[in-house]
């Protein structure tokens, strides 16, 4: 009988749907109260807060683009990024304080209509202007005898005005709409609807500007679009549209003026620059022309090519002359170093080789001289065959040959001198050509520099001319890079409060808050409420589930005093058909079947703390046992504050202490209670002793209990609270079973654990627990598995009303 035949134990942290439903049901009043308070507060706020309106104006910003010239044309690919920066810049400019100041001045935002609530200032006032010297105040206009009396926040009267009459005070000027101009003059029934009480709140200029900048929202409705949205919220449905429109208009006009000023400045600047660059360009062209004329430069590239060709030819001439001179020097050196023999082999004759010199062959005089030499030598050779060398003819021919050779030699020497002169001239020409060729790059560089300077000035001049045309066009055309696409319009309904949504959120938040508070209260609640909790806590059976005894307080503690409530506790004696009586009978049955082999004869009824119903439970249990026919005695062992005699409205002496001290016999201490269907015996506490604990643990107490066991089948011992004194634990060691009474919603879990440990320490037989004071019709009605008693109560109570009693 571990858990009374119920559900298996669960973890303390386990939560299911039934627990949640039970949480809501047992805290329904708390949840409802919190929800009603929150819903009421939300409803009061929703219906009393002034309505707030909102309007939007959309502005399109055209990103700055390059002119398509030069470097700007090469940077077109980043125009998207430039556009993004342009939009952010425009947004910052729209938020500028100067715009807000202009709007505050223009619309008189220092003057706010507070009453009537939700109406536009323009529907009441024809004029509402303020200056920067206007001071903060609150003015009330009250209709009296057809005119409005104006008083300030201190009650001082400012003046009287009629409809359409202007008045000036505190640096501001106001005038109510004339009767024919106000759209509020007549309602649907044709009656005047113009307010009789008007309240104006006036702010300083600085406060009005700050309020505008804080309320105005400037953003981008689409991330990739060059659009800006101006959003303004206010309690005035007309101003909420006028403010963004005016800001956008002021900004567009400012941009147009700025663009015009920039265009004019640009035109003037470009004209000045064009004149300056024109003079520089003319000077550059003159410098280039002078250089070309001075240096006689026509075409440096062609001139350089011709100089190179002539230099190559001169180098070739030098090479040819050097070759001829070298060869000629070699021949002359050979002639100078040899002895000439007349008539020798022509192939080895150096004069013949000199005559064969290739340049001599082109000279006619050398050719003639060579022919003479050949003829003379031929004649000499022919004559030598038949004449002696000493012959005069031979000698004459020999002299002639020598003369011809000497002439040929002299011609060669002369020609060598000529070649040397030619070589010097050719080398000089070659050097001169080299110097001229080296000077050509310097001229080219100088000419290129002058040409580049002229070209650069020409490009700048042309660019300035182009920009001048663009600036003149921009000067003549109205700017369109910033345009108001969608102006703000007067809203027809406020954006807040959203009454239905607020109420819905109030209901949701109220219920959630109520459930949260209830859950927090349950979470912080350390007391027990159900059989399952006790079973999980102690792993012991719950022997009784006792409902609240109506009219008797908390099952033993009456609200109006103990004496008055004492009789109401004996529900099993006075009202056997009460569901509480049935619960005690179930308690009795569970005790009977605790151990069939060894039934418990003596029971100690105790509780962890006071006011938990142990005395009431002990009394009613004893009554049900006596009604069953068992010989039962109830002993009040609470020798400190015993109340059993009060419950039965009997005397308190003699009692237990008197028997233990020998001042009275057991028979004198036993009192009887007539139950109608049996008799219950009980013993009161007797005289309150000075040492209750020592008396409870004495040998006399043991003997006293043994005597009771001999005379009665059941001995019920009502003992003091276990966690306060040790009496119950001591009595438990002398008894067959200990029953621990707990009170739903009162006994803490820690107290139960401590009581269990107390009994375990002395090895007292803790057999089970009783959950007392369950409110099945209130907080604990659906808590735990004992809810059947609630149904029983309804069912049984209905039969009583009908005059029938079910067996």
Secondary structure, 3 states (H helix, E strand, C coil): CCCCCCCCCCCCCCCCHHHHHHHHHHCHHHHHHHHHHHHHHHHHHHHHCCCEEEEEEEEEECCCCCCCCHHHHHCHHHHHHHHHHHHHHHHHHHCCHHHHHHHHHHHCCCEEEEECCCCCHHHCEEEEEECCCCCCEEEEEEEECCEEEEECCCCCEEEEECCCCEEEECCEEEEECCCCCCCCCECCCCCECCCCEEEEEECCHHHHHHHHHHHCEEECCCCCCCEEEEEEEECCCCHHHHHHHHHHHHHHHHHHHHHHHHHHHHHHHHHHHHHHHHHHHHHHHHHHHHHHHHCCCCCHHHHHHHHHHHHHHHHHHHHHHHHHHHHHHHHHHHHHCCCCCCCCCCCCCHHHHHHCCCCHHHCHHHHHHHHHHHHHHHHHHHHHCCCCCCCHHHHHHHHHHHHHHHHHHHHHHHHHHHHHHHHHHHHHHHHHHHHHHHHHHHHHHHHHHHHHHHHHHHHHHHHHHHHHHHHHHHHHCCCCCEEEEECCCCCCCCCECCHHHHHHHHHHHHHHHHHHHHHHHHHHCCECCCHHHHHHHHCCCEEEEEECCCCCCCCCCCCCCHHHHHHHHCHHHHCCCCHHHHHHHHHHHHHHCCCCCCCCCEEEEEECCCCCCHHHHHHHHHHHHHHCCCCEEEEECCCCCCCHHHHCCCCCCCCHHHHHHCCCCHHHHCEEEECCCCEEEEECCCCCCCCHHHHHCCHHHHHHHHHHHHHCCEEEEECCCCCCCCHHHHHHHCCCEEEEEEECCCCEHHHHHHHHHHHHHCCCCEEEEEEEEECCCCCCCCCCCCCHHHHHHHHHHHHHHCCCCCC
